[in-house]
Amino acid sequence: MGIVFRIIWHFRTPLLLCTVLSAVMSIPARAQQIAFTWDDLPAHGALPAGETRVDIARKLIAAMSEAHMPPVYGFVNGVQTEWEPLSTPVLQMWRDAGLQLGNHTWSHPNLNQVSLEDWQLDLLKNEPLLKKYMNDGDWHWIRYPYVGEGETAEKRAAARKFLSQHGYRVAAVTMNFADYAYNEPYARCVQKNDSAAIARLETSYLDAAGAASDSSRGMAKTLYGHDIPYVLLMHVGAFDAQMLPRLLKLYRDKGFSFITLQQAEKDPFYKNDLDLSLSPAPDTLEEAMGTRGLLVPNGPAPGIDLDAICK
């Protein structure tokens, strides 16, 4: 609005003023960008009564298709095909929809809590499954389970060297609202047929998503003076599938557009996630804030006790 006021001051001739204002108003606002990524394929969280993993995947795929989203990455834990064999078709459904698969390790071990050697073997165990479903597609993207990159600088550097040798890039996380925390409560509330509680979960979920987007944008602008393309961490849970159409609308209403992971990580912020031969660098906004000694904002609070609801 300040630009408009300055224009009015300098251009007081009505015709000229109208011409300049028209030009200013016609310049499209640069939409902020999010790359959606989905963890824990083919199965995440509790299953509500009467629902299957295939049902959840179908809802997610339909919502993304209806929103004309570009191809997203889903990060696979192959062990789920053994624990829940009926979830296995989700992987082919994902590919048939033109979506991508990446490595989330076989059994989701936290690199901060297991040996590097065990973690490496677990990651490699997942590769045959990715090759099977991706064929010639680009599956060499890793999402660290629990976003754990190693509890020491030496371990983190060694993991990066291993990943670099195997052709991987890191799917960073620069936006996250703990969506996973809603899937267990939702299953309980469905079991109790508690529609009022489900409505409270819905409100809390969307409020948390909105607050997290504001927080990520605030950190980026504090650090760099402008937005970066954000990489959003999501999970293939039942409540996520239920809420996705409304979540996409929320982001669009806030001015976001949707891009691919590859497009997002072309931004300089992600340089060290694409070239793992480089030294480790912050790949979350919180870490970048911390390295500069800046105050990291608290994450969005759910506003309700997720552990207690519908118990």
Rosetta blueprint (number, residue, H / E / L):
1 M L
2 G H
3 I H
4 V H
5 F H
6 R H
7 I H
8 I H
9 W H
10 H H
11 F L
12 R L
13 T L
14 P H
15 L H
16 L H
17 L H
18 C H
19 T H
20 V H
21 L H
22 S H
23 A H
24 V H
25 M H
26 S H
27 I L
28 P L
29 A L
30 R L
31 A L
32 Q E
33 Q E
34 I E
35 A E
36 F E
37 T E
38 W E
39 D E
40 D E
41 L E
42 P L
43 A L
44 H L
45 G L
46 A L
47 L L
48 P L
49 A L
50 G L
51 E L
52 T L
53 R H
54 V H
55 D H
56 I H
57 A H
58 R H
59 K H
60 L H
61 I H
62 A H
63 A H
64 M H
65 S H
66 E H
67 A L
68 H L
69 M L
70 P L
71 P L
72 V L
73 Y E
74 G E
75 F E
76 V E
77 N L
78 G L
79 V L
80 Q H
81 T H
82 E H
83 W H
84 E L
85 P H
86 L H
87 S H
88 T L
89 P H
90 V H
91 L H
92 Q H
93 M H
94 W H
95 R H
96 D H
97 A L
98 G L
99 L L
100 Q E
101 L E
102 G E
103 N E
104 H L
105 T L
106 W L
107 S L
108 H L
109 P L
110 N L
111 L L
112 N L
113 Q L
114 V L
115 S L
116 L H
117 E H
118 D H
119 W H
120 Q H
121 L H
122 D H
123 L H
124 L H
125 K H
126 N L
127 E H
128 P H
129 L H
130 L H
131 K H
132 K H
133 Y H
134 M H
135 N L
136 D L
137 G L
138 D L
139 W L
140 H L
141 W E
142 I E
143 R L
144 Y L
145 P H
146 Y H
147 V H
148 G L
149 E L
150 G L
151 E L
152 T L
153 A H
154 E H
155 K H
156 R H
157 A H
158 A H
159 A H
160 R H
161 K H
162 F H
163 L H
164 S H
165 Q H
166 H L
167 G L
168 Y L
169 R E
170 V E
171 A L
172 A L
173 V L
174 T L
175 M E
176 N L
177 F L
178 A L
179 D H
180 Y H
181 A H
182 Y H
183 N H
184 E H
185 P H
186 Y H
187 A H
188 R H
189 C H
190 V H
191 Q H
192 K L
193 N L
194 D L
195 S H
196 A H
197 A H
198 I H
199 A H
200 R H
201 L H
202 E H
203 T H
204 S H
205 Y H
206 L H
207 D H
208 A H
209 A H
210 G H
211 A H
212 A H
213 S H
214 D H
215 S H
216 S H
217 R H
218 G H
219 M H
220 A H
221 K H
222 T H
223 L H
224 Y H
225 G L
226 H L
227 D L
228 I L
229 P L
230 Y E
231 V E
232 L E
233 L E
234 M E
235 H E
236 V L
237 G L
238 A H
239 F H
240 D H
241 A H
242 Q H
243 M H
244 L H
245 P H
246 R H
247 L H
248 L H
249 K H
250 L H
251 Y H
252 R H
253 D H
254 K L
255 G L
256 F E
257 S E
258 F E
259 I L
260 T L
261 L H
262 Q H
263 Q H
264 A H
265 E L
266 K L
267 D L
268 P H
269 F H
270 Y H
271 K H
272 N H
273 D H
274 L H
275 D L
276 L L
277 S L
278 L L
279 S L
280 P L
281 A L
282 P L
283 D L
284 T L
285 L H
286 E H
287 E H
288 A H
289 M H
290 G H
291 T H
292 R L
293 G L
294 L L
295 L L
296 V L
297 P L
298 N L
299 G L
300 P L
301 A L
302 P L
303 G L
304 I L
305 D L
306 L L
307 D L
308 A L
309 I L
310 C L
311 K L
